[in-house]
Amino acid sequence: MDFVNHHDTLKDCKVFLLPFCASGLSFLKANSLYPDKFKNVIAWATTNLFQLKHMIGTMKLDASAVNPVFATKQAQYIEQGLLKANDPDVNFSVERISATMYAKDVKVPVLFCDPINDPIDNHKVDAAEIFAEFGKTLRKKPANEFHCIGTDQPPPFKTIGDNRSEGFNLKSEAGSKVLLEFFRKCADSAGKTQPVSSQCCSCC
């Protein structure tokens, strides 16, 4: 976001964000902590957001098993000087690695398309809880959209596979139409006085 905000051309553009998975959580947290950096963002499109508590649940683990490992790793990073001690914004834990902590602070429309049958995460529970948080602090929620995607979904949300890496194939004809139509509506709503740019971030 710093690059976009300081770029001679991009700094005056409306911005569409396409972050997902781990980068999606990072962008959500950054938006909560540094909202001014996101002042030109007019819409998000995302997939594979998660709550770690549900993800480790599919692996038959719980926080009591994972949090001590996180604490050891965080202490190691502090000792190495890679993290500051007692930083309130850095606290590795299952509970804090969750899109629900930060989704409420997104104040613009969100398109959330999630691979509902992915076996690595409990998307059927996870996605609904996350989507409910988007714009929750606002008096009137933005025009958010949620769509399940998968091999058992109707077009244009039918995918070839159910692996989480399938995500939402934005290069496909059907996927690109959904994405571009959503962004078109958001651009129209925000007004057409500025050019538009997109920023895509992936953890894959």
C-alpha positions in Angstrom: 0.0 0.0 0.0 2.9 2.4 0.6 4.1 1.8 -2.9 0.7 2.5 -4.4 0.2 5.6 -2.1 3.5 7.1 -3.1 3.5 6.2 -6.8 3.2 9.3 -9.0 0.3 7.8 -11.0 -1.3 5.3 -8.7 -1.6 7.6 -5.7 -4.5 9.3 -7.3 -6.3 6.1 -8.4 -9.2 4.2 -6.9 -7.8 0.9 -5.7 -9.3 -2.6 -5.9 -7.7 -5.2 -3.6 -7.4 -8.9 -4.4 -5.7 -10.3 -1.3 -6.4 -13.9 -0.1 -5.4 -16.7 2.3 -2.5 -15.6 4.6 -2.0 -12.4 2.6 -5.7 -11.7 3.0 -5.4 -11.8 6.8 -2.3 -9.6 6.6 -4.1 -7.0 4.6 -7.1 -7.1 6.9 -4.9 -6.5 9.9 -3.0 -3.7 8.1 -6.4 -2.1 7.2 -7.4 -2.2 10.9 -4.1 -0.8 12.2 -3.3 1.7 9.4 -6.7 2.7 7.8 -5.2 5.8 6.2 -3.1 3.7 3.9 -6.3 2.2 2.5 -8.2 5.5 2.0 -8.3 5.0 -1.8 -9.5 1.4 -1.7 -13.1 1.2 -3.0 -13.6 -2.6 -3.0 -12.0 -6.0 -2.0 -12.3 -9.3 -3.7 -11.0 -12.2 -1.7 -11.1 -16.0 -1.1 -9.6 -18.6 1.3 -9.7 -16.3 4.4 -9.7 -18.4 7.5 -9.9 -18.7 11.3 -7.0 -20.8 12.5 -9.2 -22.4 15.2 -11.3 -24.1 12.5 -8.3 -25.0 10.3 -6.5 -26.8 13.0 -9.8 -28.4 14.1 -9.8 -30.3 10.7 -6.3 -31.7 11.8 -7.7 -32.8 15.2 -5.8 -30.1 17.1 -6.9 -27.3 19.4 -5.4 -24.1 20.8 -4.0 -25.8 23.9 -1.7 -27.8 21.7 -0.7 -25.1 19.3 -0.4 -21.9 21.4 2.6 -23.1 23.4 4.4 -23.7 20.0 3.5 -20.2 18.9 4.8 -18.8 22.3 8.1 -20.6 21.9 8.5 -19.3 18.3 7.6 -15.7 19.2 10.2 -15.8 22.1 12.8 -17.0 19.6 12.1 -14.1 17.3 12.3 -11.6 20.1 15.6 -13.0 21.2 16.9 -12.7 17.7 15.8 -9.1 17.5 13.3 -9.8 14.7 10.3 -8.8 16.9 9.9 -6.2 19.7 9.1 -7.5 23.2 5.7 -6.6 24.6 4.3 -5.3 21.2 0.5 -5.3 21.7 0.0 -5.8 17.9 2.2 -8.9 17.7 0.9 -11.9 19.7 1.1 -15.3 18.1 -2.0 -17.3 19.1 -4.7 -19.4 17.5 -7.3 -16.9 18.5 -5.6 -13.9 16.9 -4.9 -15.6 13.6 -8.4 -15.0 12.4 -10.1 -12.9 9.8 -13.0 -12.2 12.1 -10.7 -9.9 14.3 -10.2 -7.4 11.5 -13.0 -7.9 8.9 -15.3 -5.6 10.8 -13.1 -2.7 10.0 -13.5 -3.0 6.2 -15.8 -0.2 5.3 -16.1 -0.8 1.5 -17.8 -3.5 -0.5 -16.3 -7.0 -0.4 -16.7 -9.9 -2.9 -16.0 -13.1 -1.0 -15.9 -16.3 -3.0 -14.9 -19.3 -1.0 -14.0 -23.0 -1.9 -16.6 -24.4 0.3 -15.5 -28.1 0.0 -11.8 -27.6 0.6 -10.8 -30.3 3.1 -8.0 -28.3 4.8 -10.4 -26.0 6.5 -14.0 -26.0 7.8 -15.2 -23.5 5.2 -18.9 -24.2 5.8 -18.6 -22.7 9.3 -15.5 -20.5 8.7 -16.7 -18.5 5.7 -20.1 -17.6 7.0 -18.6 -16.3 10.3 -16.0 -14.2 8.5 -18.5 -12.8 6.0 -20.8 -11.7 8.8 -18.1 -9.5 10.2 -17.4 -7.4 7.1 -18.6 -3.9 7.8 -20.2 -4.9 11.1 -19.2 -1.7 12.8 -21.0 0.5 10.2 -24.6 1.7 10.6 -25.3 0.5 7.1 -23.3 -2.4 5.6 -21.8 -2.0 2.2 -23.1 -4.1 -0.7 -21.0 -7.2 0.1 -21.4 -10.4 -1.8 -20.7 -14.0 -0.7 -20.6 -17.0 -3.0 -19.7 -20.6 -2.4 -17.5 -22.0 -5.1 -16.8 -25.7 -5.8 -17.4 -28.7 -8.0 -21.0 -28.9 -6.7 -21.9 -25.3 -7.2 -23.9 -23.9 -10.2 -22.3 -21.7 -12.9 -20.5 -19.3 -12.7 -19.3 -20.6 -9.3 -18.6 -24.2 -10.4 -14.9 -25.1 -10.3 -12.8 -28.0 -11.7 -11.6 -29.1 -8.3 -12.3 -28.5 -4.6 -8.7 -27.9 -3.5 -8.2 -24.5 -1.7 -5.6 -23.6 -4.4 -8.5 -23.6 -6.9 -9.6 -20.5 -5.2 -11.6 -18.5 -7.6 -10.1 -18.8 -11.1 -10.3 -15.1 -12.0 -8.7 -16.0 -15.4 -11.7 -18.1 -16.4 -14.4 -16.5 -18.5 -17.0 -17.0 -15.8 -14.8 -16.0 -12.9 -13.6 -12.8 -14.6 -17.1 -11.7 -15.4 -18.2 -12.0 -11.8 -15.1 -10.1 -10.6 -15.3 -7.4 -13.2 -19.0 -6.8 -12.8 -18.6 -6.5 -9.0 -15.8 -4.0 -9.5 -17.7 -2.1 -12.1 -20.6 -1.6 -9.7 -18.3 -0.4 -7.0 -16.5 2.0 -9.4 -19.9 3.4 -10.5 -21.0 3.8 -6.9 -17.8 5.6 -6.0 -18.0 7.9 -9.0 -16.0 8.0 -12.2 -13.8 11.0 -11.4 -10.6 8.9 -10.9 -8.8 6.2 -12.8 -8.8 2.7 -11.3 -5.9 0.4 -10.4 -5.8 -3.1 -9.0 -3.4 -4.7 -6.5 -3.2 -8.5 -6.3 -1.5 -10.3 -3.4 -1.2 -14.0 -3.1 0.4 -16.3 -0.5 0.6 -19.1 -3.0 
